[in-house]
Amino acid sequence: MNKNSDCSIMLDDLFQSSTSSLLLVAVLVLLVLHVFYFRIGAQDQEKEPPGPKPFPLLGNLLQVDLKRLDRSLFDLSKEYGPVFTVYFGLKKVVVLAGYRTVKQALVNHAEEFGDREVTPIFYDFNKGNGIIFSNGETWKEMRRFALTTLRDFGMGKRISETRIIEECRYLMEEFEQYEGKAFNPRKEISYATSNIIAAIMFGKRFEYKDPDFQDMVERDHKSIILTGSASILLYNMFPWLRPFLKNWWDLMKNVEHNIKDTKSILTDLKETLNPEMCRCFIDAFLTRKLNLEESKIENSQYHDENLIYSVINLFAAGSDTTGTSLQWCLLFITKYPHIQDQVQEELSRVVGSRQVQVDDRKDLPYTDAVIHESQRLANIVPMSIPHKTSRDTIFQGYSIKEGTTVFPLLTSVLYDESEWESPRTFNPSHFLDEGGKFIRRDAFMPFSAGRRACLGESLARMELFLFFSFLLQRFRFTPPPGVTEDELDITPVVGFTLNPQPFDLCAVSRQ
């Protein structure tokens, strides 16, 4: 479809409209405004959550910053309370703020708040298939299958540890090639974390120089940035804007490329499939599908579309978020060298020069605390992925209708002043008791919670610990020459996730 010709056609149609048609449109707009205002005015009578007064058609768009929506909503929660309503255009959204409220909704009322809000862009991504952006039987069956299969392939177990340690060595070799000179570590880190999930999904790792692998990883990274852009947020509110948005067209190109690449890998694996020797997630899915067909058991969920989109979902989620978190870890310890000193002292004292292992974590409380604090302060998924109520519910005294979009504001959990002693500063002591032992904090919720919590949390936690500890054993990280620690910028690049600004560092060998 030609975008420019589409625009021309619509403009031609507009100018050819008759005066009577324009009057009819004006009357309809006035009716919409009338109904909209009466609906908003009835909030108090229905005991719906409070919120700022919306403007006609625009809702509360003029009262928030779409470039840092999570912060705007966090600020509004201080005025309107932990459960409040905002309107994005005519779209009503209930925001949940603060640890206690988010936990109560996602864990204690998991059924009511457990559906996914499939926004226009999410539907464009998956067409209701896969795991992350689906509901109903599709989501239940695909999530159940994914959890079982990921565990079968060692998620959180010794087999994953061996695979991660092997990848640590490849990553170390990449860092060593710079010989202590300044470089941006983003791509190397992304390739390393992507290879862990690739081994589970496809049964193999990729060379960092593989151009197809590089393109696949970079497309996912760019798509995550674009998905959180202001123009895509506006598209979700006003879908008719789609033809005019460059970011939407760029996202759809990336989606098409991802589908093409996944189908190519799928074709290769189908040709060599041996149900007696399951090599990866795709093999497990194909074998399940084959067994159901042979048993003549009807299960409509095991089809190629669900397989393709599930693989795309898991690959993107399992690579970008873990890689982004590891980048933040390195940026923080480079900016705060005294903290890096303490991590390396602990590693030298407890582990020495041998290979760090997952079992060492219990004896490395400070290292573990630094990783947790990096995740907390980085807050890479600030609004989680939008939820939707599955039925009418009364929550904290407020009436919330079935199908209402819900934002569990993770920013407000990870920065909750009633839960964290210094929520806006980098402070590993948040996770240490007076004796220096690691302590778990209930308000540590970077993976969300409840039915829609991150599928790969245990794998991500293992990756972060092993990659971070391995690198800190072998390298001293410093700012580039001429740059001070204070000059390192920890202001995030805002997308669907919060990434560090592009930064350089020096990885100086400690061997």
C-alpha angles and dihedrals in degrees: 000000000000110000096201093050090049090054091048093051092050092048091048090051090050094053092046093055115117124242091248091056091052091051090050091052090050091052091049092050090051090050091051091050091048094051092042093054093045090051092051091046091056093060096098092050091053093045091237119163114283124243146153118304109264126224120235112280093345096065109190097334092117090054098056137058108236090198090063102018094158092060093047091052091046089054091049090052089062089060102036103029136246094307116045143145130240130175124222099196103311091333113112117214129183113210122207115204134185131030098271094050096044092047092047091053101041099036109023093036096030095143096052095045098033103096123098121241102229102206120196092264092048090051090049088054100051111005088227094306132115128033115288101047102036140087140196122024093344092059095041095050096040093047092047091049093045094050092049093045096046089052091047088055092053106267103175092000137105094272090060091048091055091049093049093048089052090051090048088064092052090050091048090054090053092052092047091057090070090061094215094311121132118274141155107252098197100102096043091049091047092051092050096050092041090056091059093058091037090060089055096042100039104016095243145070124235130228112250089234093055103119094207090052091047091051092049093051094044093049091054091049094049092045092054090052093047094046090063095045121121092245093056090047087054090048090056088054097040109025092181087074091070100102091054099051118095091193091059092052091047091050093051091051089054091048091051091050092049092051091048093050093046092049090051092053090044092054092052092049093047091056092055099035116143111180089202093059113045110196104176149344092289092053091050091052094047091048092050090050091049093049092050091050093049091048090046089232111155113229112153094192097075102081134120095261092058090046095049095046094042090054092047090048095049095042093052095043093044096049111033101043095047092044091049091050091051091050089054090050091056093043093052096048090046090052093045105042094174088063090048088052092056093047092051093045090054093047092049093048098045105029106017115186098330123103112282114237135196090252088063091067094086089057094046102063096154093049090048091048092052091053092049093047090050090054092046097050095039089055091187098182099041099174099027111224111305117268130204131211114251094205143358109294143175110226123179088342095308128115113234118184126225112270095027114148112241129198113201096203104217090180088067090051098048091043097038106145092207091057105036126054094214106010097175098050134070102255120158088187086081085081100038131080124218090274093054095253120141115257128193117232120208091212091061096106110149091136092051118233145249127032094341098046116134111289094213100046095124092048092047092050091051092048094050093049096046098041093045096045093044093051094045090052091057107030141046109214118214136165118264116275111285094022122104126212090248090058094059106109117224094179105123130235103239119230132123082305128028111251128185117258109262104281139178127217138172119241104204115191116244094194 
